[in-house]
Amino acid sequence: VGIMERWAPNKRVVKGARNKFVPWRNDDFGSDWVFGDVVEALVLYKSLYGNFDGIEEEEFVVPAPVEESLQLSPFELAALNGDVSDDIDDLDVPWGEDEDDESLESKFSVTASNDWPEHLAGMRLGQIVSRIRDGGLEVKHLPERKAQLDEIGFDWGDPRQFVDVPFEKVMCALYAFYMIRGDTNVVADFIMPDEHPWPTVFSGFELGKAVVRLRQLQNSLEAYHP
């Protein structure tokens, strides 16, 4: 079968070689994390904020821990953020002396906290929650994963927006199918093979059934995921 590289002018397939370093992924919670880390982050988020309201809209990112408690000047905060406001030259007093604290914080801020462990720092938890709620990530589709989040009272969001096949997994598998077969004409009973050159991470995945289901969900996808 081989890998399709491109179409020749006479419509013949030009075969290429499989890139060994293509990052075929099943789950994508970020390069440094697995599902257990996401559960840990969600538990901590709820303990700190009481619920999951706003986590998606605010695109919450797990902050990095601070090594020591310091009250930084606007100049230091701007340096940590990697940006310098046009207003920085107008500030010639120590932090909080004559300026209103809230007005300064609105201009200069740094995302850091001692409430979060270092190994979770940088996790885009808000985006992950959004992708879990809409069915992009394979979480609610798996009973054991769903049970873990149900146990912590996770808010699954609007059920009308949930796609009951793991959308991102299907797209990755479909892309692999296209790269190997040269089209996306997946038959209904097609199962991802466990052989070269197919990506082993999708071995056994019922891609045909998933594609059929996505076709059935066309109206819902157009309404809620345009």
N, C-alpha and C positions, 0 to 999 in steps of 0.2 A: 504494500500500500504506500508507505513512505510519507514524507512531509511535502505539502504543496508550498512552493515558493512564490510562484506567480503564473499567470496565464501567458502563453506565447501568442503572438499575433494570429496564428492559425487555430487558436482555441485549444491547443494542446497544453497539458499541465507540465510545468517545469518543476521537477522535484528538487527539494532542498534537504538540508540536514537539520536534525533536531538540536536546538540549543540546550545544552545540559544545564544551563544556569537560568532558564526561564523559571520564575518563582511561582510555579503552580501551587495554588493554595486552596484548602478546603475552608477553613475558618480564617478570618482576618481581623483579629482584635488589635492589631498593631504588631510590629516585628518582635516586640519584647514580651508579649503577654499571651496567656492562654485563658480559657473560659473561667478557670478557678480564680484567676486574678481579677476578672471582671466582677465575679460574685463578691469577692472581698471588697472591692472598691464600692460596689453598690450598698453593701452592708454598712460600710463606714460613712458613705454619703448620707444614708438615711438616719444614722445615729447623730450626725452633725446637724442636718437640716430638717429632720422630722418626716419628710416625705420626698417624693420625686418631682414635685411641681417645679417647673422652670428649668429642669436639668437639660432638656432638649433644646428649648428656645435659647437658653443662654450659652449653648455649646460648651458646657462645662469641661474644663481640662484639669486633671489632677495636678495640684500645685506641688512645687518642689519644697522640701523642708528647708528651714533656715537653721544655720548652725548656732546662732546666738541671737538673743533678743536685742535688737538695736532700733532706735528711732532715727531713721535715715533722713538726711537733708534732701530737698528737692533735686539738688545736683547729683547726689549719690543715686537716687531713685532713677533719674533720667539716664545715668550711665549704666545702671543695671538693666534697664529696659532697652538699651541700645538706640535710644532716640533722644533728641534734644529739642524741646519745644521752643518756638519763637519767643515765648514769654520768659524763658529762663534768664535772659539778661536783665529782666525787670525785677528779679528777686534778689534783694541784697540784705535780707534779714534771716536769722536762724529760723528753722522749722517751728511754726506755731507761735512765734513771738508776737508779730503784728498781723500776720495774715490769718484768715479763717482756715482752720484745718480742712474743712470739707472742700473748700475751693482749691486748695493745693492738691488734695488727694484726687480731685477730678482731673488735674493736669498731669500729675506724676504718680504712678502706682507700680508696684512690683508684685507679681503673683508668687507668693511663698507662704508656707504655713508649716507649723510643727504638728498639725493634726493628722498628716498623711505620711505613710511610710515611704522611704526613698525608692523602693522597687516599683512603686506605682506612679511615680512622678512622670508627667507628660502624657499619661493615658487620656485620649480624647473620649472621655466617658459620655459626654452629651451626644456625640455623633454615634457612638456605639449603641446607646439607648434608642436613638432614632432608628437605626438599622435593625435592631431587635424588634421594635414595635411594628415596623412595616414589613417584616419578614425577609429582609435582605440577608441577615445572618441566620444561620441554622441553630436556633435556640428553642423557640416555641414549638418547632416541628419535632423536637426530640423529647419524649416524656420525662426522661431523667433530668434534663436541663430545665425544662419548664417547671418541674417539681421544686428544684432548688430556688428558683426565683419566686415561685408562689409562696414558698416558706418564709421569705423575707418581706412578703407583701408588695412585690413589684407591681407597678402600674403598667399594664400592657398597652394602654392607649386606646384609640378608637379601633374597634374590631373591624370596621369596614375598610380600614387601610391595610389590614394584614393580608399578605400574600401567603397562601398556605403551601407553597413550595419554596425552598430556600433560594431566593432569586439570584443572589450573587454567586452561589455555587453552580446554579444552572448556567449562568452566563459564562463562567470560567470553563465549565465542561463543554458548553456549546462552542466556545472559541477554540478549544482543543480539537473538537470534532471538525470544525471548519479548516483548521490548519492541516489536518491529516487527510480529510476526505475532499476538501475543496468546495464544499457547499454546506448548507444547514438543513438539508432534507433528511431529518432524523425520523426514522420509522417508529411507530408507537411502541414496539417491543424492544427497542434498542437498549442494551446495557453496556456501560463503559467496560471495555475489555481489560484484562490483567495481563497485558503483554506489550512489548515494544511495538510502536513508539508511543503508546498511549500513556498519559501521566498516571502513575500508580496511585496517587492520592484520590483519584476518582474511581478506582477499580470497584466494580459492582454497582455503581450508581445507576439507577434506572432513568437515564436521560430521556428516553422516549416518552415515558409516562409524564415526566415533568414538563416537557415541551407541549404535550397534549393539554395538560392542565393550564398552562399559561395561555394557550389559544382560547380555552374556555373562559378564562378570566379577562379577555381583551377589554370588554366594556368597563370592568372595575378598574383595570390598570389605567385606562384612558381618563377615567373620572378622578381617581385619587393619586395617580402617579404620572401626570402628563409630561 
